[in-house]
Amino acid sequence: MTLKIPFRQQQFDAREEAILDAVNRLLSDKGYDLMTMEDVALEVGVAKGSLYKHFSSKEKLAAAVLSRLLRQTLAALEAMPAEWPAIRRLEEILRWSLQHRLRGGVPHLPSTSRALQRSLMLNLEYIALALRVNKRFHALVREARRAGDISAAVSDDVVVYTLYSRACDPTVEFLVRDGKLDAGQIVETMVAATFGGLRAAVNEGPR
């Protein structure tokens, strides 16, 4: 028997999702330090008092958005076919991250704000999710290394941190502003540069 969710609760949950979507856009556009609760209320179209019924601070808003992103990342990993080799799954999660970002999503790394970093370290849900994602990434890297798909010269940590940093790479914004590549081409170029490197293959030769 499925329990019916009361209409008022449905409204509350829908508004909360709208708030998180608004924060997602503001974090992408303005960054954490410049975003205010007033900005969020205006973006959603609610009074600031209504906003505080859902989230008591900017810190909790940002943590909720980034926790949602980590849950989405885990879901994307779970949705990949188990028969795919680990290197393909690593490529696909980077592709997914870049596509998410180009649609206006928040990058994985909150590295641009020390204040945000400090607040996230106090959020137990975020820390637990971040550890789960990190554990999954490291497991895939080890599996890919055993298959001979990752260079012995590159440590596991470097591979994992590269996945995170590529999702935040300002190169994406430069390519968007340049306008020479569409979104799909930007994603594929970034994935190719990450996993294939910049050096031409031996049989490729000069163009």
HELIX and SHEET records of a PDB file:
HELIX    1   1 PHE A    7  ASP A   29  1                                  23    
HELIX    2   2 MET A   37  VAL A   44  1                                   8    
HELIX    3   3 LYS A   48  HIS A   54  1                                   7    
HELIX    4   4 LYS A   58  ALA A   79  1                                  22    
HELIX    5   5 ALA A   86  LEU A  102  1                                  17    
HELIX    6   6 ARG A  114  LEU A  120  1                                   7    
HELIX    7   7 LEU A  124  ARG A  146  1                                  23    
HELIX    8   8 ASP A  156  CYS A  168  1                                  13    
HELIX    9   9 THR A  171  ASP A  178  1                                   8    
HELIX   10  10 ALA A  183  GLY A  196  1                                  14    
END                                                                             
